[in-house]
Amino acid sequence: MTAQDIIIRPIITERSMTGIGMKKYTFEVARNANKVEIAKAVEALFDVKVSKVNTMNVRGHLRRQGRTEGYTPAWKKAIVSLTESSKPIEFFEGMM
């Protein structure tokens, strides 16, 4: 898998934005990607140094529309911590 296949999209929420000051960035990643692959993909895409990766599987939520109900798709979230000497990711800098 390429780096573009592993990193699907950034997660832009109020809670994820609080971690930017500590150089922690949140991404939706491919379900079958492991921590090493995620770290290499972030380093390749954004030209930064990754110190730690935390991952979690997010279950789909039950949603109703009228009388029918179903689940949203399950996905995987990764919180990537950068080293102190690394530069910040420019994509997130304009959102603070």
VMD Tcl script that draws the C-alpha trace (Angstrom):
set ca {
  {0.00 0.00 0.00}
  {1.15 3.50 -0.71}
  {1.16 6.35 1.82}
  {-1.96 7.83 0.18}
  {-3.78 4.52 0.66}
  {-2.88 4.34 4.37}
  {-3.76 7.92 5.40}
  {-7.40 8.42 4.37}
  {-8.20 11.84 5.86}
  {-7.37 14.08 8.82}
  {-9.82 14.21 11.71}
  {-10.87 17.82 12.36}
  {-12.72 17.98 15.67}
  {-12.48 20.24 18.67}
  {-10.84 17.50 20.71}
  {-8.28 16.60 18.04}
  {-7.37 20.27 17.59}
  {-6.33 20.55 21.25}
  {-3.49 18.09 20.61}
  {-1.85 20.22 17.93}
  {-0.02 22.29 20.55}
  {1.63 19.08 21.78}
  {2.36 17.97 18.19}
  {-0.31 15.25 18.19}
  {-2.29 14.85 14.99}
  {-5.30 12.62 14.33}
  {-6.00 10.77 11.08}
  {-8.43 8.21 9.73}
  {-6.31 5.36 8.43}
  {-6.82 2.10 6.55}
  {-8.27 -0.68 8.71}
  {-5.47 -3.13 7.88}
  {-2.57 -0.68 8.44}
  {-0.31 -1.20 11.45}
  {1.55 1.39 13.53}
  {4.83 1.06 11.62}
  {3.12 1.56 8.26}
  {1.18 4.56 9.60}
  {4.36 6.19 10.93}
  {6.19 5.71 7.62}
  {3.21 7.07 5.66}
  {2.99 10.24 7.78}
  {6.75 10.77 7.51}
  {6.60 10.36 3.72}
  {3.55 12.58 3.15}
  {4.35 15.47 5.49}
  {8.18 15.28 5.79}
  {8.19 15.07 9.62}
  {9.63 12.70 12.25}
  {7.14 10.52 14.13}
  {7.89 9.47 17.70}
  {4.75 7.49 18.60}
  {1.53 6.21 17.04}
  {-1.61 5.27 18.97}
  {-4.38 3.46 17.09}
  {-7.96 2.58 17.89}
  {-10.80 0.91 16.06}
  {-13.99 2.99 16.03}
  {-17.17 0.96 15.86}
  {-20.02 2.03 13.61}
  {-22.90 3.86 15.31}
  {-26.54 2.90 15.04}
  {-28.43 5.45 12.94}
  {-32.12 5.61 12.10}
  {-33.84 7.16 9.15}
  {-37.56 6.86 9.54}
  {-38.37 3.32 10.51}
  {-35.26 1.78 8.96}
  {-32.05 1.57 10.92}
  {-28.49 0.62 10.17}
  {-24.92 1.12 11.25}
  {-22.38 3.62 9.98}
  {-19.16 1.98 8.78}
  {-16.47 1.07 11.31}
  {-13.09 2.76 10.82}
  {-9.63 3.06 12.33}
  {-8.21 6.18 13.96}
  {-4.53 6.97 14.54}
  {-3.10 9.65 16.83}
  {0.41 10.47 15.63}
  {2.89 12.17 17.97}
  {5.83 14.00 16.43}
  {9.29 14.44 17.93}
  {10.18 17.71 19.65}
  {12.71 18.61 16.95}
  {10.24 17.94 14.12}
  {8.48 20.75 12.34}
  {4.66 20.95 12.65}
  {2.37 19.78 9.85}
  {1.41 22.84 7.80}
  {-2.05 21.53 6.88}
  {-3.21 21.84 10.50}
  {-1.54 25.19 11.20}
  {-4.19 27.27 9.41}
  {-7.01 25.77 11.47}
  {-5.95 26.97 14.89}
}
mol new
graphics top color blue
foreach p $ca { graphics top sphere $p radius 0.5 }
foreach p [lrange $ca 0 end-1] q [lrange $ca 1 end] { graphics top cylinder $p $q radius 0.2 }
display resetview
